[in-house]
Amino acid sequence: MVVLESLFSLRIVDVIDILLFAILLYEIYNIVKGTAAIKIFIGIIALFIIWKIVRALQMPLLSEILGQFISVGVIALVVVFQPEIRQFLLMVGNTRIIRGHRRRILFWKYNLNTSVNLDFDKIVKACKRMADIKTGALLVIARENELTPYVETGQTVNARISDLLIETIFFRNSPLHDGAMIIVDDMIKAARCILPVSNKPDIPDSCGLRHRAAVGLTEKTDAIAIIVSEETGEISYSVEGNLFLKINPVQLKEILENLLKAV
């Protein structure tokens, strides 16, 4: 009878609370899935559910022990899940997500329309020619995050984009060919930049360090990374920590237009 009374006394606020919690749980799961953290995440959820059951059954000893473990464990979780927490906060603060849902969140529709001033054709042309002769390359296109910490790890260029300049930098005998090129707006800001390497287990074994560096950067930022394989000459790209293999130059141009256009 008490359970039935509780069900009938369910408020709209309670429904909203449950929905928001479910959305939060789903987004956290999407961030940690495919990583070693997923097992820890499932374990925490299971422990929390057990703690709630123990409290509902009024078992004070177990409830006290589990409650203390959970309260102290929050500090440990911040350390264990530091990369995932960083990625989640980046996702929450990314206005591109809000713009992508502007029809549902009308308040955010205004004053957020920005685009990247970029000549796609020059990048696509350079990637096509490098792919034809199997010249390895890693190009990073900045969006809202200008990637200053990563720009500072490389050699400053500060030159307008040119397909010939891109090819020259990644030429095998060039001192700048190793590492990543970072493009901000229509400028090549730096070359030979060092990027974080992803540890995602689902990246194919055929992919090298360029692919892992591309995924590693896009896991942490909103940048777009383009990879030209030195072994196969295939073009790939990474965005939001996802890797897309074997795309042709026409597809690359369409993808860049869709990802960088004003929305």
N, C-alpha and C positions, 0 to 999 in steps of 0.2 A: 504493500500500500504506500509506504514511504517513497519507494522508487517511482511509482506511478505519479505521486504528487510532485516529485522532483521533475519528472518529464513534462508534466503539464505546466509547471512554473518556469519552463525554459524561456528566457527572454531573447529578444532580437540581438541584444548586445552579446549574449552568450554564443549565439550562432555565428556572429561576426568574429568573435574571439577564436572559435574553433576553426573557422575558415582561414583566418590569418595565420594561425599556428600551423595549419596544414600546408599553406603556401610556403611559409618559412622553412618548414621541414623538407619540403620538396626541393627548394632551391639549394639548401645545404647538401642534400643528397646528390644533386646534380654536380655540385662542386667537387665532392670527395669521391664520387664513383670512379672506378678505374684506378684508384690510388690505394696505398696501404692503409690510409686513414679510414676507409670505408668500414673495415672490421672494427676499429675503435668506435666509430660513430654508431654502428649497430649495437655494440656492447653497451654503450652509454644509454641508448634508448631502452634496451632491455632492462638495465639496472634501474633506470628511472621508473619504468612501469612496475617492476617488482617492489620498489620502495613505496609507490602509491598503493599497491595492493596490501602490503604489510600494514600501512597506516590505516587503511580502510577496515582491516580485520582487527585493529587495535592490538597489535603485538608490539609493545613498547620497547623491548630490548632490541629486536631486529630493526625496528623503525629508527631508533636512536643511532645505532651503528651505521646503517645505510645513509641516514641523513647527514651524519658527520662526514662520511666518506664523500658524499656528493658535494657538500659545501666546500670542503678542502680541495676536492678534485677540480673545481672550477679554475683555480690558479694553474694547476698542471695542464689543463686543457688548453689554456691560452698559449702555453709553450709548445705543446704537441701539435696543435692545429694552427700555428702561426701563419704558414703559407696559405692555408685555406681561409682563415679569417681575413687576411689581407685581400685575397681574391674576392671574397664576399663583399667586403666594404667597397672595393673598387667597382663591383657590379652595382651595388646600391647607389653609389655616387655617380654612375655613368648616365648622363642625361640623354645619351643616344637610345638607351632602353626606354626612357620616358617618351622620347620623340616617336619611337616606333609604335607606341600605344597611345598616341595623342587623341585618337577618336574616343578612347575610353577615359582618358584623363585630360579633359579639355583645358583645365587650368594651366597645364604645362605646354599648351600648344603655342603659346606666344613667347617671343623673345629668345627662343632657343634654336632658331633655324640658322645653322652654320654649314658651310661646306669647305672642303679642302681644295684650294686652287692648285690643280695639278694637271700636267699634260700627260694623259694616259698613253697617248700614241708613242711617245719617246721611250717610255718604260717598256711597253709591249714590244716595240721594235727591237730594243736592246736585248730583251729576254729571248726573243725568237732567234736572233742571230747567235747569241751565246749558246742556246740550246742546240742549234744546228752544228756547232763545232765543239760541243760538249765542254764549254767553259763553265766551271762551277761559280755560282754567285748566290749571295744572300742580301736581298734588298728589304729594308724596313720602311714602311710609310707611316708616319705619325698622323694621328688624328687629333683628338683634344689634348692628350698627353704629349708634350713635345719631347719627351724622352731625354731630358737634359743629363741625368746621371749616366746614361749609356753613351750619349754623344761625347761626353768628357773622357770616356775610355779609349777613344779612337783619335785619328788624325783629322784635324779640322780642314774642311774643304771650302765650304761656303761659296758654292758655284751654282749657277742656274742649271737646271736639268738639261742634259744633252745625251742622246743615245750613244754617240761616239765617246763621250766622257765616261759613261757607265761601263761601256765595253773596255775602255782603256784601263780603268781602275781594276777591273776583274781579270785583265789579261794575265796569263800564268806567270810571266816574268815581272809583273808590276809589284813593287814593294807594298802596295796597299790591297792586293787581291785577297789576302787572308782576313777573315772576319766579315763583319756586316757593314753595309752602307746604310746610313740613316737619312731619309728624305723628309723634310718638313716643308709643307706647302709646295712651292715649286723650286726648292733649293736642296741641293745635296749638302747637308750640314757636315757630315763626317764620314770617313771610311775606316776600315780596319777596327771596327768597334767590337767590344767583347759583350756577349749576351749571356744571360743565364741559361743553363741547359736543363731541359725537362727530364724528369724521371718517370714519366707516364709509361706504364708497362704495355699499353696497347699500340705504341708506335711500331710499325713493321721493322723487322730486323734489317731489311734492305735499305732503310733510311740511315743516313750518317749524322754527323754532328751538326751539319747545317740545318737539317730538319729538326733535330732536337732543340737547337738554339732558337729556331723560329717559333716552335711550340712553347718553349720556356718563356720567351718574351711576351707572346700573346696571352699566356696564362696570367701574367702580372699587369699587363697594360692593354689599352684598346687599339694598339697598333695592328697593322696588316703586314705580314712577312711573306715575301715571294722567294722561292728557292729554285735554282736551276742546278740539276744534278750533274756533277762532273763525270760520273760513271755512265749514266744512261742518257743524259741530255734532256730528261723530262722536266717539265715545269710543274711546280706544286705551290700551294700557298697555305698559310695558317692564319686563323683569326679566332679570337676568344678561346685559345687553347686547343682548337680543333685543327687537324691536318687534312688537307684535300690534295690527293695525288693525281698526277697524269692529266693535266688540263692543257688545252691548246691555246695559242695566242688570242684567238677570237673570244674564247671563253674567258680568258684572263682580262681582256678589256671590258667585257660585260660585267664581270665580277667587281672590278675596280670602280666602274661607274655606279653600280648598285650600292657598294659599301661606302663610297665617298660623296655621293650626291647629297644635296640639301634635302632634308626630309621634314 
